């Protein structure tokens, strides 16, 4: 197995059969070896720097009904909220003071935010903070809408493909959503010029090692600038309430494989990882991740953006506790970087 890891580190890809073998039969020793190689790879590109992003959860209204997601439209128990432009600008002003230079606006697909309103929000943030990057994560939109967001000043866009296998996709989503269209959206985002992020859940219902190998190969083809992965965690008001959560160990191992595949990719240690493991963030970084996204949403709405049960928005997950985060990274030899933290690929092309 270590030979496969060495090969991945050297040539950045493997056959599907080799990925399946690694994913289905890795041991703690293989994972430790992969993490060590991944750490070295990340340090060669990013040194010991960790990029931070302030996450603003715009709205939990959503027109979609993804079977795994706590803010799906059929969840009548969700207490819905949405933030107006002025509230968002308060979050970014506070975040700026705390040292954030990237703001991630994430939300359900909420038609209340018309293209015009979103572009107004984007340009207002850019006006107040011209030295900051804006990342959007508001789901599937038309190509024209994506272009309008970009023209208004948005820099990056996160849209996880969720699973590359379209049969698997159809078991996680209602029929009006398709894996093919989600992939089309990703290609549009790249064409328009966004630094684009994709990714998947680890341990989502019905997922097989072959599905995960296909996810890695899909990403190899897409070549995104950012990749977000995290364990699936059930939400009690969804059809998958009884499905067990994904494995922290497998998520960490996949982070290491992704780092070896994409030495310069922006790879967060996600909230879902921190939710399942109190030192999930640190473990993620030690497995090759280089980004964290603490929560900058207004306190009053923080426990309402419940994608899954027990989702963290306090402690280390809270932007206001950045000093704690800094101290904890310091203990493992890492430092928070105060700048936009663009993809090294973009910097090179500028
Ligand atoms: N509407 C946006 C944002 C979705 S929420 C979009 O469509 O991209 C961001 C991510 O949370 C999703 O892409 C999904 O991968 C993840 N997520 C949703 N429900 C989850 C769950 N139950 N467990 C773990 N991750 C989940």
Boltz pocket constraint, residues with backbone or C-beta under 6 A from the ligand:
constraints:
  - pocket:
      binder: B
      contacts: [[A, 68], [A, 69], [A, 70], [A, 106], [A, 107], [A, 108], [A, 109], [A, 137], [A, 138], [A, 139], [A, 140], [A, 158], [A, 159], [A, 160], [A, 162], [A, 200], [A, 201], [A, 230], [A, 231], [A, 232], [A, 233], [A, 234], [A, 235], [A, 272], [A, 307], [A, 308]]
      max_distance: 6.0
